[in-house]
Amino acid sequence: MRKLHLIPILFVAVFVLAACNQALTPTAAPTKVPGTATTVVVPSPTKVVAPTATTPPPTAAPEPTATTPPPTEIPEPTATTAPQPTSVEVPFAPGLVAGGIRIVEAASVGEDVRWILPGPRALDPAVFGTPDQPLGFEPEVGLPLEARLLSDDGSSYTTTAGPTPFSDNFAPVSGSFNLSLVDSTLIDGPGSQDQVDFSASFTGPDGKAYTVTLLKVIPKGPVHPFFGGVATNILQHGITGIGTKLMPTLPTYAAFWGVAELTIDGEVVASNRVMHGMITSNGRDENYRLGFDKDIDNSKVVFHLMMPNTEVTPDGPQQSPVPTGFMLPNGAEQPFFHVMFEDVKLSASRVVDANSSQPKTIQEIDFTPGSLAGGPLALQVSSDEDVRWILPGPRALDPAVFGTPDQPLGFEPEVGLPLEARLLSDDGSSYTTTAGPTPFSDNFAPVSGSFNLSLVDSTLIDGP
């Protein structure tokens, strides 16, 4: 029997081309589950007031033609409500966030806001490989080989063959956002208890006034996990398989996926647009070039507002350009939003005395880049009774991870499985198992034993 004690010690603080085609399912209320409980006090979220940003007039930009990939089907979003103050016991149960509920509040606090324009994206060889050994072409999140340009000597990939929402081209605009989210659930599904309150206002390069308001959380991802609709303190994009590989691998303090309403100059033009927002480390250099994995600046955090070309309809997801109303120099309307807020503040984490008759905040600790959003947490875990010694043996190969002989996947150096280490089915159409024994077999021997674990997680970023 495993015992998991969750002790939050300082606490509070994909570019998605898909939509939803099932009936709306209200977010399930938290359910009391058996387990070892820890009293967790969730203070009322405090709205962070963000000033209205102003910037110099936009500068001239290249004349790309915007294109984005087609949508894929995802389940119906779950209605969300603004976080409310509460004092509850949070026992651990599989599917919930270890350490208890995380609250993250953030807002823009400066004037540096940038509207990303369409353009090519440079290709990181650590993510996309080389023409001799291509990587990063997984369906939905990767880049097809035919969508890549080659160097003059054909030895490397250079950029995407067409424009993307992840270019180095931008126009300075003005704007602000406010975000308050609750991360309760780790596992995708309609019972997610994750919540988001988000709105952003910004101008376009031509002076139009835009407002984006999140209406619903999407609790299940179509291709990769959405972590119940909200995720905190994870890695995204790049080599992770969580979101498009065209973005670098980014330490992400908070992320959410949902359906949003869009207004332009005070008029609602859409109330069914898929949206993704995330607070991450800075992936751009002083010239605003979107870098590779090795270029990430972890000393600064930024907020990304992404709205791709997918709308929710009664008949399911439909590819549809975002009605931005902004005309590119080539006469085409830009079909997506990627708006960057460069000056972001996360609210302080709070140490809460849950043992007094009136729970109260006894200490506040400011967020710093590299620390966990929502504050550090402590875990204590122990186990006894059912203990198993895994014996060597073959490992069955999941086609979602390793592909097929016609379209192999999952052979990245160090973490993947080389093609020569795979066995084929009799007809050669699929992979079956590893060619040799592994530590991940179905073979085991029952034994006895126990363990005790106590840890404190304070830091998101690698380093001494």
N, C-alpha and C positions, 0 to 999 in steps of 0.2 A: 504494500500500500504506500503510495507516494503522498507526502504531505508538503504543501506549498504555502509558506507564510509570506505574505506580501506586505512590505513595510515602506510606504512612500515617505521619504524623509524631508525632501524639499519639493513642493509639488503645487503646481498651478502655473502656471505661468500664466505623359504619354500623349503625351499629345494624343488625345482621345478622338478618334474618328468613328464615333458610334453613337447610337441612341437606344431608345427603349421601346418594346412592343408588347409588353404584358400590362395587365391592369395595375393601377396604383395600389401599393400595399403600405398601409400606415406603419411607421416605425414602431416596433414592438417596445413595450415598456420593460424596464429592467426586471428580471426574474430572480427571485431568491433561489440560490442553488447551494447544495451542501458543500461544506469545505471549511477550511480554517480562515476565519474572517479577520480583517483588519479594519478598524474604524478609519474612514477616510472623510475628511471634511473638504468640500468643494466650495470655496468662496465665490460670491457673486462676481461674475465677470464685470470688469470696469471698462467702459467704452473709452478707448484711447482717441483723443481728439487729434485729428491730423489737419495741418494747415493746407490751404489750397496752394498748389504749386504753380509757380510761374517760371518760364524759361524763355530764352531768346527765340526769335522766329526760326522756323525750320529751315534747314539747309537743303540744297538740291541733292537729289538721290538718283541712282541709276534707274533705268527703265525696264525692270524685269516683267515677265508675265507670270502671274501667280498661279501655281497649281498645287493641289494637295491630294493625297491618296484617297480612294473611296472608303466609305464607312463599313464597319462590321457590326453585327448585331450584338447588343448587350441587353440585359434585363431591365425592367422598368425601374425608374428611380424611386426612392423612398422619401416621403415627405419629411421635412426637418423643421425643428423649432429652435428658437434661440436658447442658448444655455441658461438654466435657471439655478439660483442658489439652492443647495440641498446639503443635508448631512446624513450619510448613509454608511452602512457596513458593506464592504465590497469583498465578498469571498472570491477566491480564484475559481474559475471554471474554464475548461478548454474553450478557446474562441475569444476570451476576453484579453485585454491588454494586461500583461504582467506588471505588477506594481500599482495597479489601480488606475482610475480615470485620469487622463491628462487634459488639462485645459491650457490652451495657448491663445493669447491675445496679441495682436500686432496691428500696426498702422504705418502709413507713410508719414514721414516727419520732415521732409525736405522738398526741394523744388526740381530734383532731377528725375524726370519721367520721360521714357523714350518709346516711341511707336516703331516697332520693327517692320521694315519694308521687305518685300520678297527679294530673294537673291540666292545665289549658290551657297552651298555649305562645304567648307573644306573637310576632307575625310581623314580621320585619325587612323593611322595604320594599326595602332593597338586595338582598335575596335573593328575596322573593316579589312584588315589584312593587306595582302598584295595580290596582283593578278595571278601569280603563281600559287598562292595560298589564300584565297579569299575567305573572309569572315564577315559576320554581321549581316547576313541576308535572310534571317529568320522571317517568316511571314508576319505581316502586320507591324512589327516593330523594327525590322531591319530594312536594308536598302538593296533592291534587286541589282544584280550585276550590270544589267543593261542601263541602269540609271546612274552609272558612274563614268566619269571621264578619266582617261589615262594620261600619264606623263608622255613627253615626246618619245622617250625610248621604250615606253610600254612597261616599265619595271614597277610602277607604283600608281595608285589612285590619287587623283588630285582633288576634284570637287564633284558635287552632284551634277548631273547632266542638265538639270533644269532648276528653276527657282524654288525656294522652300521658305517656310516661316522662320528659319534659323540662320539667317544671313548676318552679315556685318553691317548691313545698310539700315539706317534709322533716321527718324525725324524727331527732334526735341519737341515735346508737348508739355502740357501741365495737367495735374490731376492729383487725386488722393484716394486712399482706400482704408477701410476698417474691416478687421477680421477677428472673430471670436469663434473658436471651435472646441469641441469636446471629442476626444479620442477614447472610446470605450471598448471597441471591438477590433480584434485582430483579423478575424476570418470573414470572408465575403459571404453574403447571404441576406435574405429579406428581413431577418431578425436583428440586423445591425442596430446598435444604439448610438452610433456616431451622429453628431450634430454640427451644423455650421451656420453662422450668421455672417454674411459677407455682402459688401457693396463697394463699388468703385465708381468714381466719376473722373472723366478725363476729356481733354479736347483732342480733336484730330489735327493732322497737319494743315488742314484747310479751315480750322476754326470751329467745326461742328462740335457740339457738346454731347458726350456719350455718358450713359449710366448703365452699369451691369449689376444686377442683383441676383444672388443665388436663390432659387426657389426650392430645389429638391436635391438631396444627396443621392448619388447612384451607388447602391450598396454592393454591387458585384461587377467585376471587370469582365470584358469579353475575351481578352487574350491573356492578360496578366492580372494579378490580384489588385483590387482597389482597397484592400484592407478594411472592408466594411464601408468605404466611402471617405474615410479620413485616415491619414497615416502621420505619425510623428517619429522623428529621429530614425530615418532610414536612408539608404542610398537609392537613387533613381537614375534612369536613362543610361547611356553608354553601355557598358558591359553587363549591366544588371538584368536586362530583359524587362524591366519595369518602365514602360514608355519608350518612345522613339530613341533609336541609337544615334540619331543626328545631333542630339544634345549630349554634352560630355557627361561622364559619371559624376553626379552631383550629391554631396552630402545635403540631405533635405531635412530641415527642422520641422516642417509641417506641410502637408499636401492634402488636397481634397479634389473630388470629382463630383460633378452634379449637372443639373439643368438650370439655365439662367434666363432671366428676362433682359432684353436690350432696349434701351430708349435712345433716340437721337433727337436732339433739340426739343426734349420734353415729350416726344411722341413715342409710344410703344410700337416698335417695329417687329419684335419677335419675343415670344415667351416660351420658346421651346428649343433653345440652343444649348448644346453640350459645352461645358466649360471645365477647365482644369486650372487650379491655382496652386502655387507652391512657393515656400520660403526656402531658399537654398544658399549655399556658398556662392561666391561670385565666380562666374565662368568666363568673364571677358577681361581683356587687358586695357591699358590706358587709351588705346586707339579704338576700343570697343570691338575688337576682333574676338569672335567666339572661339575660345581655345580648345585644346585637347585635354585629355584626362590629366596630363602632367602639368597643365597650366592653371589649375584651380587655385583661386585665392580664398583661403579659409578665414582670413581676417575680417571679411565683410560679408553681410547677408543682403540678399535682394529678393524682391517678390516678382513672380511671373504670372501674368494673366493671359491664359490661352483660350481662344474660342475658335475651334476648327470648323470645317465646312460640313457640318452634320446637324440636322434638325430632328426633333421628335415629332412623329405624326401618328394618327390613329392606326395607320397601316404599318407602323414600325419605323425603323430608321431610314432616313432618306438623305442622299447626298444633295446638299444645297448650300451654295455660297452664303456666308454671313453677309447680311445686307448692311455693309459698313457705310455705304454712301460715299466712300472715298475713292476718287478716280486716280489711277496711276498715270504716269506720263504717256503710256502707250494707249490710253483710252479705256483700259479694262478696270473694272471695279475690284479693289482688293477683297479677296473672299475669306479672309480670316483676321482675327485679332491676335497679336502677340505684343502686349504692352508690358514694359519693364519699369518697375518702381525701384530706383537705386538707393533711396534713403529710407530705411525701414527700422522700426524699433519694436522689439518684443517686450511685453510687460514683465515685471519682476516676478520671480518665483517666490512662493511664500511658505514659511515654516508655520504650520498650524498646530496649536495645542488642542488636541482632540479630547483630552482627559478632564478639562475643566468643565464646570457646569454650563458655561457659555463658551463654546469653542471660539478661539480668537487667534488672530495672526500675531505671532511673537517675533517674527523676523522676516524681512524681505531681502532677497538676493537678486541683484540685477543679472539679466541674461548677458552673456558674453559669447561671441562666436566661438564655436568649438564645444561649448557645454550643451547639455541636453535641454531642448525646449520643454518647458513644464517642470524643470528641476530634476535633480538626481533622484534615484530610487534605490532601495535596498531589497534584496530577495534572500529568503532562507528556504532551502529545499532539503528534504530528506527522503529516504526510500528504504523499504525492507520487503521481505517475502518473495515477490516474483522477480527473480534475477536470472538472466539468460546469457550464456557464453556463446557468442556468434562464431561459428566455424567457417573455414574457407569454403567457397563455392562460387558458381557463376551467378551473375546478376542479370535478370531480365531487362531488356532495353525498351524504354518508353518511346514510341515514335514521336510523341510531342516534343521530346527532348533531343532524340538522336536522329530523327528523320527517317528516311528510307534510302536504300542503295541508289535510287535515282536522284534523290535530293537529300544528301546527308547533312546532318546538323550535329552540334555538340562535340566538335573535335578541337576546340580551342586548346592551345598549349597549357599544360599544367593542370587544368581543371576538367578538360574534356576527355573523350575516349578516342584514340586513333582508329582509323577505319580498319586497319589490319588486326585490331584487337576485338573485332566483332564477328559473330557467326551469323550466317544467313539462313533464311527459311529454305525448304527444299526447292521451291520454285524461284528463289532468288529475289523475291519481291519485297522482302522485309528483313529487318534485323531481328534476331531472336534473343541471344544472350551474349555476354562477354565470352571471348575465346578461352579465357583462363579463370582461375579462382580469384575471388576478391574478398575483402572484409565485409561485403554487403550482401551476403547470400541469405537464403531462407533456412539455412542449417544452423541449429543451435543445440546446446546441451543445458538442461536446467541445473542451476547451481544455487548457492546461497550467498548472501552478502548484504551490505548496506552502505550508504554514503550520507554525508552531511555537507551541505554547501551554503555558504553565506557570502554574498557579493554586494558591492555598491557600484552602480553604473552612473558615472558623472559626465562622461566625455563622449562626443560623437566622432571627433576627428582623431585619426591616427597621429602619434607623435610621442616623444619622450615626456 
